[in-house]
Amino acid sequence: MLGFIARRLLASIPVVLIVGVITFSIMHAAPGDPAVLMAGDEATPEDVARIREDLGLDKPVLIQFVRWTGRLLRGDLGTSIFSKHSIASLLTPRLQPSLGYASMAIIMTGLIGLPLGVIAAWKAGTITDRAIMLFSVLGFAIPVFWLGLMAILLFAVQLGWFPAVGYTPIGDSFFGFLRSLTLPALANAIPFSALVARMTRSTMLEVLHEDYIRTARAKGLSEVVVHTRHALRNAAIPVVTVVGVIFGALIGGAVVTEMVFAIPGIGRLIIDAVVRRDFPIVQAMLMVISVSYVLVNLATDVVYAYLDPRIRY
């Protein structure tokens, strides 16, 4: 297993390097002078020159890339042009809400989508199957912002179970932390659970026709054991792939969700940086999200090897 993980890590290094080159090129690929864009229309030539010097844009492109890469390897994400704070200090407080509701959304997705997919495959062709597939179609088609607004109207305004907007840090109140992230997580979990339910049903139907499933039934095992212990594990690899992609997308920042629920997460940081043309933050966030995707893919590969030991070879 350790050798498998080491090989996957080594295979991820070229991906990160390519992403780094593309991310660095964004500033230079944008039309116009990046320093002029960041300085604004009312900036003086001295302001533009200062920004060029701060960003190192007065140096050759190769030297800029080497310095930028060196700072990243040291853990230095750079400094914001507008706030003058380090990007790491701006990112750190936003990791907790983003990771918090991403983790809650993934848990809800699994708790909703997996059982529905198994039941739909078990009752294939029945009214139960059709009802679950109807939920899958509607759940995946409804926009997240509408689900968020409806969740606020029902659970916050009418029932008063959860706060409508805002975020409570876990250090202030763990229960308040969970309450503040439940509705955002639910708004993301419903469409994702619909996708997981459809994927689980599809793969389960393929597995249920295999010989070892007939053998398990011939041994007298109950349908619950056959579906959960034998069929689900062998059908789980495509589902794990989908869950990994979902989690990576959530870590990257569900911008719409964060805007609707006023959550100070990574998505809002990126949007604010784009609006203000704060290119160092945009570059740093792209690298952070890319590395997050690489780590999620690595974790997905490890789960593959656990579910099917043949994969590690």
Steps between C-alpha positions, in 0.01 A plus 500: 500500500781745586665433164170565325458832682861599423450432129181706497679788673781493246246496218336810648818711486487566122133594532581759766788638290278539192231668709765732644615606152141563389419692820808718469417570134156638584638835611704538182229362271247760612460785249680816598759570767419312824639786707273750325198273546566461871581866553169620357404782268596778738847373582805713436806372311677481837226268633532276194877489534471412869264211426727374226793505741300332781390219269839468334350577159804710415709179487517248212216247490725202576640668811147588611394136465803369689444744786126427512562124505763538770259694721234232453744224597577695819130528576485870412184563299582867451347827613171664407537814293209679667497384863882468527445186711656166423271276297556217749356716779198582282449134405537339843176629660307407184609136501285411800161596352582359156630168634218492754207520262683294235542216749139530618377506142696185414365319808143602413556399138610152604221458754237600244637386165645157578189351668274643230719352226510158667123499553438610140716214368338255739149607392590559135195552280261560791326817611769543767771501236311753288441728799871499590600567141250787489668645809838457329392688190334782693774523762774532243304745283399750770755783542694507826416864570125421480543206736692725735230767498226240554698346786533844661128565458394167649758412766614849602206736451198275561638231734788694653720193531810648339640850441414649162846632416836547664767277645594405857866394549550166667701666774203712604245219508520152354122467492471844342763397246292197397177702490649771281630249242208257490290689246792574262604134519144384436461732199808339342423147618162472327625534138814300573305221673275483192812443287637240742163319509491471120862384484448247780188359337673465162807321634297286739282374213813390313645322803176324594523289183843361590551132587617561856172679578306192389733288714436722802126464452535125452675481838183635657623851584233765543451765235618768740834319548532428128444864404700671777789262566560339160356723229558849640871462567567375147282773353655776712803593287312725251308647793824576685626678189193723493522570875866597463422746222213645706720548805772667295245739350363585845847567641567728204213713619133473420476868409122514462444331836741731678336805348145388589585410860764773555772248589855643505655208313753445225249568223423851622872571538554408135203705379616805697850462358371474143278806542791704641747352250721376781699261282732363774196369691350350183827324418544371855141373522530319168807318630335417833191362324713304253704340778174423683372317194824303479470397867134405455589289197775333703253421777260364237770270362572371851131421544511319163780278629303427816181410314679292235847374603576410137528871411821550699680267262 
